[in-house]
Amino acid sequence: MRKLSLAVVVAVLFAALALAGCGGGGGGPTPSPNRSGNTIVTGTVMDDRTPARPVANVVIGLGAAGTRLTDAAGRFSFDLGTASVASLFGDPTQAFFRVSTHLLPSDQYPQVNVTYQGIGYEQIAENGGASIPLPFEVYAAQGVTKDLGGNTVKYNDPLNPPPYPY
């Protein structure tokens, strides 16, 4: 009988340890750094038509990381390696990303605004496009993937968008 009791105690102990190792809670997977450990910043550019369509060849700038063009799905990505996003900027007050449709002729350039998180930003040619402040959670990112979310390119005349490429 004593051997049976000892076996039951050991089985209960292993079961308790296994449950503790699972993290408990049952709230789903815990967010974790991406597998590479690199800092990656992503986002999307869409137009303001209904339904919204992705906009390719929009220039996105992220400080010292340089620029990227959006692809056919309107997506862009910056892989910063092990650097933090904050390291791209000398001063947190200068932590902006830029969205530019600069491929338009200069007389059409100001006719395209960019909306990000409900706020409209005018493109200014001298500034390299619309300067949009980085959200703090993106500015502070290191070793994870952060999505800036969607940017909307808004034409003054949505029924007559500028000619491709935007």
Steps between C-alpha positions, in 0.01 A plus 500: 500500500787734581646457145162589348477819713852601400416444131187717531698780671768489227234504225323799659833681539588446131154617395536817710844571353371446147214745557734759651730469197211579264466846645137444602236758430382349172497848343666390179857541386713766663641755253869439448786641299516390139712192435792697358526736798522787250305822528255512210263788421217434254194681369253539216391779266149496357299755302181666623262345247224256589607227515851609594776380270871454574730765359832382356818707459439741787832601659518434875792647698611400850785719620848357448348169377438668165199451277292216363237483227164342569440179308194406292310422823587844641733343761841620613754364748820617667727233654728689739697198615566515874479880514214677673272736314606778741861463382395629155430846640732739680213658688160353593330819383625416149358145500288513186431268214436652161242404239560642156335472164784710358483322167215736411581819310577780748181692417288196599704405806312717755167362378561168675471488878580211731277396790648304790302405811225743404728802453570651159856598404580716200786396278763770485755451223782668695446260792498187287129436535261485793691492830312282748608463865588144597275345764695445824460121486669500159768752605590283802504171304804276500517131408132478404280560198289815523230586250437869441162399366329665211567829328239635263599698195213743452451671168324835477286349229447132593318433173802619302816380675837609367649286225709196586755494653366695793 
